[in-house]
Amino acid sequence: MDIIKSTRLYEKWLGRRMTLIPADIRLKHTRMKESVFMFLRATFYRWCQRWPEVCPEAAGATKVLAVGDLHVENFGTWRDAEGRLVWGINDFDEVAHMPFTIDLVRLAVSAHFATKEGHLKITDAEACDAILQGYREGLKAGGKAIVLGEMHHWLRELAMSDLRDPAAFWAKMDALPECRKEVPGSATKALEVLLPRTCMEYTVSHRIAGLGSLGRERYVAVGDWNGGKIAREAKRLTASAYTWARNPKTKTKDVFYQDALDRSVRSKDPYVRLEGSWIVRRLAPDCSRVPLASLPKQRDELRLLGNMGRETANMHLGSGKAVKCIVKDLRKLPAKWLPDATKGMVKATEEDWEAWRK
């Protein structure tokens, strides 16, 4: 099966489970042509098909509750219940029970493409070493939330850039056109669960964001409250693309987003939760994804990737007893398993991207 047929079948499967927005799907297809890094981010469904063929040894590793669609731009910040700034994985749309290796390989492949496109300045070997070392250290330590307070000053400086300025952020939110079509009642209900209970007026807009989830319904409510603006977003979810790749005829709608939030080692954002088939979250300048383009030019990239490895361990530690098996697998796998698997998936992804562009 080629990338064209794979995309058609996946979108057909997805369209039976939720309303897809044709204009956004066309936009996604266009953006998939722009760069191989963007293509990678948009095509986790294709990755799931090719992964077992290209990396059979890694694909046979211990299964955990894994992120799946992990990449170097799937990290961001949020505020925990104490108001502290926390850094970590930002999106769990594709979480499923998968080999723990899938997250490490996909993270390394994304670092390769980010370097190829000038966003990072490291070699594949350096990236793999940093990710794997951070991951091992995270497992050994039993995990630890990455709170940007008295520790991790360097990471705070990376995360809080000029591009996340409140004035610019809210100007962007205010520029979103108000929905002309009726917003699904379930989405409105989900949004209002996380809005202040005191009566307030708000506008609801359709928001275009991300790549993997582009095409799905995504609504954002923006209003004024107690002297400032607030925003909440609701995004439609269904079962992971990994489930589709393993069994295209599956009828399951199991979503593990909340499980990922509850079981991983992290200081949670109290304003992120699953409401029916919608994931609802607070949007704010310091509660959002951190794109590579927003990072300052002077930064320790290997240290950053090491922390991405540690945060991946924080996620996998939520699978409890499986952790001992992960440690055993890491001992059994060949010394160069991650660089080799990365090389294989880089080649497979580039082949699909070239076919898509044509």
C-alpha positions in Angstrom: 0.0 0.0 0.0 1.4 3.4 -0.9 1.0 6.7 1.0 -1.9 7.9 -1.3 -4.0 4.9 -0.6 -3.0 4.8 3.1 -4.2 8.4 3.5 -7.4 7.8 1.7 -8.3 4.7 3.8 -7.3 6.4 7.1 -9.4 9.5 6.4 -12.3 7.3 5.4 -12.0 5.4 8.7 -11.7 8.7 10.6 -14.7 10.2 8.8 -16.9 7.4 10.0 -16.1 8.4 13.5 -16.3 12.1 13.5 -17.1 15.1 11.3 -14.1 16.1 9.2 -13.7 19.6 7.8 -12.9 19.4 4.0 -11.1 22.7 3.8 -8.9 21.8 6.7 -8.2 18.4 5.2 -7.1 20.1 1.9 -4.9 22.4 3.9 -3.3 19.5 5.7 -2.6 17.8 2.3 -0.9 20.9 1.1 1.2 21.3 4.2 2.3 17.7 3.9 4.1 18.7 0.7 6.0 21.7 2.3 8.6 19.8 4.2 9.4 16.3 5.3 9.3 17.4 9.0 5.7 18.7 8.5 4.9 15.5 6.6 6.2 13.4 9.6 4.0 15.3 12.0 0.9 14.9 9.8 1.2 11.2 9.1 1.4 9.1 12.3 -1.2 6.7 10.6 1.4 5.9 7.9 4.2 5.6 10.4 2.2 2.9 12.2 1.9 0.9 9.0 5.6 1.1 8.0 7.1 0.8 11.5 6.8 -3.0 12.0 8.3 -3.7 8.5 11.2 -1.3 8.8 12.1 -1.9 12.5 10.8 -5.4 13.4 13.2 -5.9 16.3 12.3 -2.6 18.0 8.6 -3.1 17.1 8.6 -6.3 19.2 9.6 -4.5 22.4 7.6 -4.3 25.6 4.3 -2.4 25.2 3.4 0.6 27.4 1.0 3.4 27.3 3.0 5.3 24.7 2.5 8.8 23.2 2.9 7.5 19.6 2.9 10.8 17.8 5.9 12.1 19.6 8.3 14.6 18.0 10.5 17.5 19.0 7.6 20.0 18.7 5.2 18.0 20.8 6.5 19.7 24.0 5.1 22.7 25.8 4.4 24.4 29.1 1.4 24.6 31.4 0.5 25.8 34.9 -0.1 23.2 37.6 -2.6 23.5 40.5 0.0 25.6 42.4 0.5 28.0 39.6 4.0 26.7 38.8 5.2 26.6 35.2 5.7 23.0 34.1 7.4 21.7 30.9 6.6 18.4 29.1 4.8 16.5 26.5 1.9 18.6 25.1 -0.3 16.3 23.1 -1.7 12.8 23.8 -4.1 12.4 20.8 -2.6 9.2 19.6 -1.8 7.4 22.9 -2.2 3.7 22.8 -0.6 0.5 24.1 2.5 0.4 21.9 6.1 -0.7 22.1 8.0 1.8 24.2 10.6 2.0 21.4 8.1 3.8 19.1 8.4 7.0 21.1 12.2 7.0 21.2 12.6 6.3 17.5 10.0 8.8 16.4 11.6 11.5 18.6 15.0 10.7 17.1 13.6 10.8 13.5 12.0 14.2 14.2 15.3 15.5 15.5 16.9 14.3 12.2 14.4 16.2 10.1 14.5 19.3 12.3 18.3 19.3 11.8 18.0 18.8 8.1 15.7 21.8 7.9 17.9 24.0 10.0 15.9 24.0 13.2 18.6 22.1 15.1 22.4 21.8 14.7 23.2 18.3 15.9 24.1 14.9 14.4 21.9 11.9 14.4 24.3 10.1 16.7 24.3 12.9 19.2 20.6 13.1 19.1 20.1 9.4 19.7 22.7 9.4 22.5 21.1 12.3 24.3 17.5 11.0 24.0 18.5 7.5 25.2 20.6 8.7 28.0 17.9 11.0 29.3 15.4 8.2 28.9 17.5 5.7 30.9 18.2 8.3 33.6 14.5 9.0 33.9 13.6 5.4 34.3 16.4 4.9 36.9 15.2 7.9 38.9 11.6 6.7 38.9 10.6 9.9 37.0 10.3 13.5 38.0 8.0 16.3 36.8 10.0 19.1 35.1 8.9 22.1 37.0 10.5 25.4 35.8 10.8 27.0 39.2 14.0 27.0 41.3 15.4 24.3 39.0 15.7 24.2 35.2 16.3 28.0 34.7 17.9 27.3 31.3 14.7 25.5 30.1 12.5 28.3 31.4 14.5 30.8 29.3 14.0 28.5 26.3 10.3 28.1 26.8 9.4 31.7 27.5 10.3 33.5 24.3 9.1 36.8 22.8 6.8 34.8 20.4 4.7 33.8 23.5 4.1 37.4 24.5 0.5 37.8 26.0 -0.4 40.8 23.8 0.5 38.9 20.6 -1.2 35.7 21.8 -4.5 37.4 22.6 -4.4 39.4 19.4 -4.2 36.1 17.6 -7.1 34.7 19.6 -9.2 37.8 18.9 -8.5 37.5 15.2 -10.2 34.1 15.0 -13.5 34.4 13.0 -16.6 33.6 15.1 -18.3 30.4 14.1 -21.1 30.9 11.6 -22.3 27.4 11.8 -23.9 25.9 14.9 -21.3 24.5 17.3 -22.1 20.9 18.4 -23.9 20.9 21.7 -21.4 18.4 23.2 -18.6 20.7 22.3 -20.3 23.7 24.0 -21.0 21.6 27.1 -17.4 20.4 27.2 -16.1 24.0 26.9 -18.4 25.3 29.6 -17.2 22.6 32.1 -13.8 24.4 32.2 -15.0 28.0 32.0 -15.6 29.9 35.2 -19.1 29.2 36.7 -19.9 32.9 37.1 -21.8 34.2 34.1 -19.7 35.5 31.3 -20.0 36.1 27.6 -17.7 34.4 25.2 -17.3 33.8 21.5 -16.6 30.5 19.9 -14.4 30.1 16.9 -13.1 27.2 14.8 -9.4 27.0 15.3 -6.9 25.7 12.7 -3.9 24.3 14.5 -1.5 21.3 14.6 -0.9 18.9 11.7 -1.7 15.4 12.9 -5.2 16.5 14.0 -5.8 19.0 11.3 -9.2 18.4 9.7 -10.9 17.5 13.0 -13.4 19.8 14.7 -11.6 22.1 17.0 -13.3 25.0 18.8 -12.0 27.7 21.1 -14.0 29.9 23.4 -12.6 33.3 24.2 -14.0 35.7 26.8 -13.2 38.5 29.3 -13.1 37.5 32.9 -12.0 39.4 36.0 -10.0 42.0 34.0 -8.4 39.8 31.4 -9.0 37.3 28.6 -9.3 33.6 29.0 -9.6 30.8 26.4 -10.6 27.1 26.4 -10.3 24.7 23.5 -12.2 21.6 22.7 -10.9 19.1 20.2 -12.6 16.0 18.9 -10.9 12.7 19.7 -11.2 9.0 18.7 -9.1 5.9 18.9 -5.4 6.2 18.0 -4.3 5.7 14.4 -2.2 2.8 15.8 -5.4 1.0 16.4 -6.5 1.6 12.8 -3.2 0.4 11.4 -3.3 -2.9 13.3 -7.0 -3.5 12.5 -8.7 -1.2 9.9 -12.0 -2.8 10.7 -11.9 -2.1 14.4 -15.0 -0.5 15.9 -13.3 0.5 19.2 -13.5 4.2 20.1 -11.2 3.8 23.2 -9.3 7.0 23.9 -6.4 6.9 26.3 -5.7 10.6 26.7 -7.0 10.8 30.2 -5.1 7.7 31.2 -1.9 9.3 29.9 -2.6 12.4 32.0 -3.5 10.4 35.2 -0.8 7.7 35.1 2.3 9.5 33.9 4.7 11.2 36.3 3.8 14.9 35.9 2.4 17.8 37.8 -0.9 18.1 35.9 -2.6 21.0 34.4 -6.0 21.1 36.3 -7.5 22.6 33.1 -7.0 19.7 30.8 -9.5 16.8 30.8 -11.5 14.5 28.6 -15.2 15.3 28.3 -17.0 12.7 26.3 -15.3 12.6 22.9 -13.6 16.0 23.4 -10.3 16.9 25.0 -10.7 20.3 26.6 -7.8 22.5 27.7 -6.9 26.0 28.8 -5.1 28.1 26.2 -2.8 30.9 27.3 0.6 32.3 26.4 2.3 30.0 28.8 -0.1 27.0 28.3 0.8 25.9 24.8 3.2 24.1 22.6 6.7 25.4 22.2 7.7 25.5 18.5 11.3 25.2 17.6 11.2 28.5 15.7 10.4 30.3 19.0 13.6 29.0 20.8 16.5 31.4 21.2 19.4 30.9 18.9 21.8 30.2 21.8 20.7 27.0 23.4 22.0 23.6 24.6 20.2 21.3 22.1 21.7 18.1 23.5 20.5 19.0 27.0 17.1 19.8 25.5 16.8 16.4 23.8 18.0 14.7 27.0 15.1 16.3 28.8 12.8 15.1 26.1 14.1 11.6 26.8 13.4 12.1 30.5 9.9 13.3 29.9 9.3 10.3 27.7 10.4 8.1 30.6 7.9 10.1 32.8 5.2 9.0 30.4 6.2 5.3 30.2 6.6 5.0 34.0 2.8 5.2 34.1 2.7 1.6 32.8 4.0 0.3 36.2 5.1 -3.3 36.0 6.1 -3.0 32.4 9.1 -0.8 33.4 11.2 -3.8 34.5 10.6 -5.4 31.1 11.7 -2.1 29.4 15.0 -2.2 31.3 15.5 -5.8 30.2 14.7 -4.9 26.6 17.2 -2.1 26.7 19.9 -4.5 27.7 19.0 -7.0 25.0 18.7 -4.7 22.1 21.8 -4.2 20.0 24.1 -1.3 21.0 23.1 0.7 17.9 19.4 -0.2 17.8 18.2 3.4 18.1 20.5 4.9 15.4 19.8 2.0 13.1 16.0 2.2 13.6 16.1 6.0 13.1 18.0 5.6 9.8 15.4 3.1 8.6 12.4 5.2 9.5 14.1 8.4 8.0 14.4 6.6 4.7 10.9 5.2 4.8 9.4 8.6 5.7 11.4 10.4 2.9 10.2 7.8 0.4 6.6 8.5 1.3 7.1 12.2 1.3 8.6 12.2 -2.2 5.7 10.0 -3.4 3.2 12.4 -1.8 4.8 15.5 -3.4 4.6 13.9 -6.8 
